[in-house]
Amino acid sequence: MTAIFNLSAFGDEISTDLVEQLETLDRLNIHGLDLRSALGKNVASLDDDDITQVKNACMQYSVRVACLGSPVGKSPLDDPIQFEAKRLERLIEIGTTLSARLVRIFSFYPSDTSTNLHYDQYIPAVAERLGSLACLAEREGFILVLENEKGIVTDTPERCLAVLQAVNSAALRFAWDPANFIQVGVAQPVVHGWHALKQFIGYVHIKDARLADRKVTPAGEGDGQVVELLTRLKAMEYHGTLSLEPHLQIAGLSGGFSGREGMRVAVEALRKLMIQTDCQEA
């Protein structure tokens, strides 16, 4: 059994400055960039001149844009879907220019996020909305990767599975985030959700957290079962991306921050676990 992992990282976890992002990734020997924000703007707000600047900088540092870390789906479930459809159309234009065909998305905020005990009732509405976005992506040759996240409808393995099954599209895959499962109280997330969700995995975020206090940690220092996740990915001969989104200094609703040193710590922690599990890096 073998698995070849490409490493990528959210550049804005390092710095708001694009060149500093790319220089740091170069020093860490990481050649993938998850583009969430750059040049002082969210990826969905970058104009054509910005995209040209990003493309040229990435070429200079031999970094490919692995995924667009979009905000699509981090919006109220009651808002018109046309807003997100228009935003996705722009992201598809951006991705086409950058040769990036993966777009990270979310599954919307219910009107009441004080508890998730009532979230099951929103699954049909979410599936309908994501289905329409997946159709748009499929027409353009793009794949949407749905991240599990606290506060949105697909926060637990069960709801992730229900939505993915209901949409039933090759253009909608799952982005597994260990820390986010922990932060909604899912103990042993790999044991709990792997069997059901493995068939949908199209992307993996590397972020860990402790169940006791929900605090984010480097990979392997929390309860997200990152070692078990790598072991399972290796067993299924996963050939894809591990994307570092460490959130070691700031973990906010619209993003996180680790700084240059934090990203170094996160990368070293992941590579240590990869050696431990005999996983190969491309």
Secondary structure by P-SEA (a helix, b strand, c coil): cbbbbbbbcccccccccaaaaaaaaaaacccccccccccccccccccaaaaaaaaaaaaaacccccccccccccccccccaaaaaaaaaaaaaaaaaacccbbbbbcccccccccccccccaaaaaaaaaaaaaaaaaaabbbbbbbbbcccccccaaaaaaaaaaaccccbbbbccaaaaaaaccccccccccccccccccbbbbbbbbccccccccccccccaaaaaaaaaaaacccccccccccccccccccccccaaaaaaaaaaaaaaaaaaccccc
